[in-house]
């Protein structure tokens, strides 16, 4: 079982995801996810202590490769902190264009520190 930060743990609880069954480590490739998937990761912002920030992202485009640099890109909305979300409510926020435009982000997959995780729907009913 992975140990998640308080921010990630709170988010997983708010969307009703069981960390033991509903979280999957995915490859840092174009098969990592697609539109509507929620991924989370630590992102390199610089060098030294405090240079890695946690990100929770709802993908809005397929994972692509930048034509000029060749970098693989994650494109989506950074999920606002502190909300009471469900996967359906996040999708509704996106479809209703209610997510703040300043939360629209592009991340370079090569700058993800550690693993990339995705919330997957459990095939077993929760008890």
N, C-alpha and C positions, 0 to 999 in steps of 0.2 A: 504494500500500500504506500502510495506517495504521500509525502507531507506537503501540504499547500500552505501558502501564506494566509494570514487572516483575511486579506482582501479577496483572494481567490476562493477561500472557504466560504466566506459570506455570500459571494456571488453564486457559487454552486448550490448553496442552501436555498437562496432566493429563487433559483430557477428549478429547484426540485431534482437536482442531479446527484446521484449517489457516486462519490469518488471511486468506490471499488468496482462499480459496474458500468457507469455511464461516461467514463473518461478513457480515451485511447491516445496513446502516443502515435503520432503519424509521421511519415517521412517528410523531410524538407524537400518536397518535389511538387510537380504539378498535380499529383494525386492526393495531396494533403487535404483538400476540401473544395467545396464549390459554393456558389451563392446560397446564402441562408445558414451556412454552417458557422458555429461559434468556436473560435480557437483562442487559446491563451498561451502566452510565452513571455520570456524575459528578453528584453531588447537592449542591445548595446547603444548607449548614448555617447560614450566617450571612453576615457581611460581612467582607471583608478577606482577607489571606493565610491560607491553610490552611482556608478556609471551604468547600471543595468536597471531598467524600469520594467515593471510588470504591465502587460497589455492584455486586455480582453477585447477581441475583435469579432464583429459579425461580418463575414465575407459577403461582398455584394457583386463580385465579378470572379470569373474563373481565375485561377493562379496563372499569371502570364510571365513572359520573359521580356525585359526591356530590350528593344531592338538595338539601341546604341551601346549599352554596357553589357548586355547578356545576363544581368541580374534577374533572379526570379523575384516576383513581387506579390505581396499580399495586399489586396485592396478592399477596404471596407470601412465600417464605422466603429470607432473606439466606443465601447459600451460605457455610458456615463455611470459613475460610481454612485452607490447609495440608493439606487432605485429598487423597487419591488418588482422583479421581472419574472417572466416565464418565457420559454422559447417562442411561444405563440405571440406574447405581447411584444417581444422584440421584433418579430416579423411584421406585426401590425404597425409598430412605430416606423419601421422602414417603409412599408407599403404606403402609409399615410404621409410620408415625407415629414415626419415629426421629429426625427433625429437631427440634432443641431449640425449645420453644415461644417462648423469648425471641428467636429469630431470625425469628418471624413478623412481618412489617412491612407497612405501607401507606405508599406514597410518592405525593406529589402530582406529577403529570406536569409541571406548570408550573414546578416547582423543579428539574427536570433541567437541568443546565448543559451546553450543547453538544448532541451527537447521542445518540440512543438506538440501541444496537446489539443485534442478536439473533443467536444461534448458529443457523444453518440447516444442514440436512444437505446435503452436496454430492451432486449428481446424477452426478458423474464418479467412477469408482473411483480411489482413491488408489494411487499407484505406490510 
